[in-house]
C-alpha cells in the first residue's frame, strides 16, 4: 500500500493546519499512511498532483487549501480553475483518486467553521473522498500512471 499525498496550499496557516489534522486523522483511521507536500497556492495544487501521479509513488491525493472571497474577481478564477483542474486529473488518463478539500469561503469565519475538525471537518471529508475513489479505482482494476 502506497501513502496518500496531502497537497497543501498554506496561505491561511491556521486553516491549513486544521484541514491537515482532519485529513490525517481520517487517513490513519483507514489504516493508510500520509505524506505532505506544500505548494504556493491553490492554483498550484493540481499541477503538483499531476506530477506526483506521474511518479506512481502515491495511491491517492488530498487537495487542501482555502480561498476567501476578496474585492476582485481573483477568487472566482482560483476557485473555479483549481476545482476544474482537479476534476480533469480524476477523469483523465491519470485515474487519480482525489479528494478536494480546497475551501471556497466568503470570509474567515466560514473557513474556520469548515476546517475545524469539531465542526465542518472538510479536511477529513476530503480524505474520505480520496480513499473512496481509491477503492472505486481498484474495483475497476485501473492503475494510475
Helices and strands as residue ranges (DSSP letters): E 3-9, H 13-29, E 34-39, H 42-55, E 58-68, H 74-91, E 98-105, H 108-115, H 122-139
